[in-house]
Amino acid sequence: MSAAEAPRDPDAPWLVVIDPQEIFASHRSPWGSPMFPTAFANIRRLADVAGDRVVVTRWLPTADRRTSWGDYFAAWPFADVAADDPLYALVPEARPLSPAPTLDAPTFGKWDALAAFLPRTARGSAPIVLTGVSTDCCVLSTALAAADAGARVTIAADACAGSDPENHAAALRIMGLYPPQLTVADTEAALRLLAR
């Protein structure tokens, strides 16, 4: 039996890359993170080790405007554009990270979409390495829901980009309050985990 034919380890860890989109990466966007280039360099290193166990998410502006999302988009009118606007595209270097389709969701937290996609073991016994942008919004929202669901999550802090360094640090402090479900680590530790 070749390596390609060998059964996949059901407990193999997964890398999740949250929302590497132009709206959060570009310096021209009001939501562009100054931390994105450094974080993305680490994301790429992690993806190289994770291989086909990478999933990329995207936040889209498709929520019902009759809800509080209507208030949200009224406060941020630059973001109230069609989902196919270039603002919502993945950054070019993120497109080849995963062989799987991008998981799109109209919510900050991506756990519901991830739970439907990931193998059952990745929702319990298999570790998940969480990366992306922004640490203080979509990463935080995803991590807390994953913890509630019983997932084992490692947040690669230096592979996450906050809206600014202070908010990034604050979000990491909050996620650090949820051990053992959430572990805040760095890329080097996440690389060792993904290489299992």
N, C-alpha and C positions, 0 to 999 in steps of 0.2 A: 504494500500500500504506500503510495507516495504521500508527501506532506500535504499536497493539495487535496488528497482524498481522505486524509485522516480526519476523524470526527473532531469538531471544534470543542475545546474545553468550555463547558457551559458556565464555568465560574471565571472565565477570562475577563479582565477589566475592560471597560469602555471609556473612551474619551468623548466628552460632550463639549462642543464649542458653541457658546451662546452668542448669537446675533452679531457676527463679524460683518456688519453692514456699513455702507457709506455714511449713513446718517449718524453713526456712532464713531466713525473713524476719521472722517474728513475734517480738516481744520476749518473748512468753510461752513460746516454745520454748527448751529448753536449747541448741539449735543455731542459734538466731536470730542473724544477723549484725548488729552495730551499724552496719555499713557499707552495708547493703542499700539504704536510701532514696537515698543519694547515688549509688551505683552504678546503681540502676534509673533515675534521672533521665537518666543518660548512655546507658543501654541504649535508652530511649525515643527519644532523639535519633538514635541509630544506626539504629534500626528505621525511623524516618521516612524516612531516606535510602535504606535498603536495599529498601524496598517489599516486593515478594513474594519476595525472596531472603532470607527470615528463617526459621530453624527453631528451635523451642523444645524442650528436652528435659525429662524428669522422671525423678527417681530414685524407684523403687518398692521396697517391702520384700518382694519376692517371691523372693529367693534361697533356695536349698536350705539349710535349717537343719542338715542333716547335715554341712555344710562349715564352714569357719571363720566363715561368716556366722552360724551358730548362736551361736558365741562372741560375735560382734559384737553381736547383738541381746540376748544375755544381759547384756552390759555396758551396753546402752542400752535398757532395757525400755520406756521411754516411746515409743520408735519402733517397737516390735514390735506394730503394729496392722494392720488390713486395709488393702490398697492404696487402697480407696475412702474411707478416713478423711479428714476435712477437713485433717488435717496435711499430706497429700500433694497437696492441690489446688494449682493455680497461684494465685498472688496475682491478684486480680481485674484489675489493670492489665496483667498479662502475657497474659491470654487473647486480646486482639485483635491481638497483635503479629505473628502469622503466619497466612496462609491455609492452611498445611499442618497436618495432624494433628500433635499432640505426639508426639515420639519418647520412648517409655517404655523404661527399662532397669533391671535390678536390680543394676547395677554402678556404681561411682564413675565410671569412665571411660565416655564415651558414643561413643567413636570407632567401634566396631563398628556401632552403630545409625546413626550419621551416614554412614559409608561406604556402607551399604546404601541410604541415602536420597538423598544428594547426587549431582548429576550427576558423571559420571566425571572431568570436568575439574576439579571442585572437590576431587578427591582427588589432584590433581597440579599442573596449570598454573594453575588459578583460585585466587586468594587466599581465605582464610577468616579472618574476624574473630571471635575467641572472647571471650565475655563471660559473666558469671553468678556463681554462688555454689556452693560456696565456693572461693575462689582456692586454698586450701591442701588441697583434697581433689578434688572432681569436676572443677574447671577444670584443675588440674595433671595429673590422671590422663588426661584427654581430650587435653590438649596434648602430652604425652609420647608417647602412642600415635599421634597424628596426625603428629608429627615422624618417628617410626619408619616410618610408612607413606609418607613423602615428601610430605606436604601442606605447603603454604606458609601458615603461621599467623601472624597478628598478634594478640597479646593486648592488648586495650584495658584497661590496668591500672586506670584509674579507672572502668571499667564492670564491674569485678569486685569482689566483696565477700568478704573473708576472715572466718574465724571470729573473728579480732580483728586489729587493725592490725599487730601484730608477725608473726603467722603469714602474713598477706597479703604483707608485705614479704619474708619468707623464701621464700615460694612464687615470687614474682616474680624473686627472685635466682636460684633454681634454673632457672626457665624461661629466664632470660636467658643461661644457659650453653649453649643449644642453637641458636645462630645457624648458618646462615641459615634453618633450618627454622622456628624460632620467633623472632619479633621482639616484644619488649615495647615497647609504645608507649602513647599516650593516646587519648582520644576524638577529639581534633581531628585527629590523624593518621589514625585509623580512618575518620572521616567523609570525608576526602579519598580514601581508598582505595575506600570503598563508592560514592562518587559517580562513579567511572570509567564 
